[in-house]
Amino acid sequence: MKTTGGTDAQKRRAATAAVEAVEDGMVVGLGTGSTTAFAIRAIGDLVADGLDVRGVPTSFAARELARECGIPLADLDEVDAIDLAIDGADQVATTDGALVKGGGAAHAREKVVDAFADRFLVVADPSKTAETLSHPVPVEVLPSARSTVAAAVSALGGDPTLRRAEKKDGPVVTDNGNLVLDCEFGTIDDPDALATSLSRTPGTVEHGLFVGLAETVYVGTDDGVDVIEP
Ligand SMILES: O=C(CO)[C@H](O)[C@H](O)COP(=O)(O)O
């Protein structure tokens, strides 16, 4: 399910560009994934040089990496505001900056942190960009609601697949103890409408459509960074 088509150099360039927005005294939302990991490491380097920031991690993995990098951490309910969030994406619509997220099954916490932040910066590589979203949409569901949500997704024209774990028999279990349905909708012409329908489905904890949230998207390329400001 993870989309990791870009190179490390592209991801690092995107992350480095986004981290330039981090300033002394900020509370920073720390996203999840291989591209954001470059940003977390870069913030760790700044902390080692004396920058005073606190990070709010969006997942177990982000917390673990941020700890390793020496970034002081806070839980979401311990901060009054988040100045900036940096996070990756599985697909970015170049036309309006709508995103599909959740390849790491962390989209529920990511959405809370990214939406709460004053500024939400996305870091991506060119393999993630598309004019129109078409990536399967991860939907985190209560375990007991797996089949009812799957039926609702089918009624919306989607094709849901339970995400399976790679090094464990059975399904992926999220940091919140829930399951993930990867829902293929083909081309998503109206992400906002689909987001509303998915949010309305009982048993859905959160879906991976992030519409109208990204302020800036940094796309690392082979020789620079493309900046999309939706
Ligand atoms: O949404 C996410 C995790 O839930 C990630 O940000 C997304 O999957 C992108 O990851 P990567 O940078 O490794 O491609």
The ligand as a Tripos MOL2 file, in Angstrom:
@<TRIPOS>MOLECULE
LIG
   14    13     1     0     0
SMALL
NO_CHARGES

@<TRIPOS>ATOM
      1 O1          0.1680    9.6910    5.3470 O.2       1 LIG1
      2 C1          1.1940    9.1750    5.7280 C.2       1 LIG1
      3 C2          1.2630    8.2230    6.8500 C.3       1 LIG1
      4 O2         -0.0180    7.9030    7.3220 O.3       1 LIG1
      5 C3          2.4870    9.5140    5.0560 C.3       1 LIG1
      6 O3          2.7340   10.8630    5.2130 O.3       1 LIG1
      7 C4          2.3710    9.1360    3.6080 C.3       1 LIG1
      8 O4          2.1090    7.7370    3.5420 O.3       1 LIG1
      9 C5          3.6430    9.4730    2.8290 C.3       1 LIG1
     10 O5          4.6950    8.6730    3.2750 O.3       1 LIG1
     11 P1          6.1050    8.6610    2.5350 P.3       1 LIG1
     12 O6          6.7170   10.0030    2.7380 O.co2     1 LIG1
     13 O7          6.8740    7.5480    3.2090 O.co2     1 LIG1
     14 O8          5.8470    8.3310    1.0980 O.co2     1 LIG1
@<TRIPOS>BOND
     1     1     2 2
     2     2     3 1
     3     2     5 1
     4     3     4 1
     5     5     6 1
     6     5     7 1
     7     7     8 1
     8     7     9 1
     9     9    10 1
    10    10    11 1
    11    11    12 2
    12    11    13 1
    13    11    14 1
@<TRIPOS>SUBSTRUCTURE
     1 LIG1         1 GROUP 0 **** ****
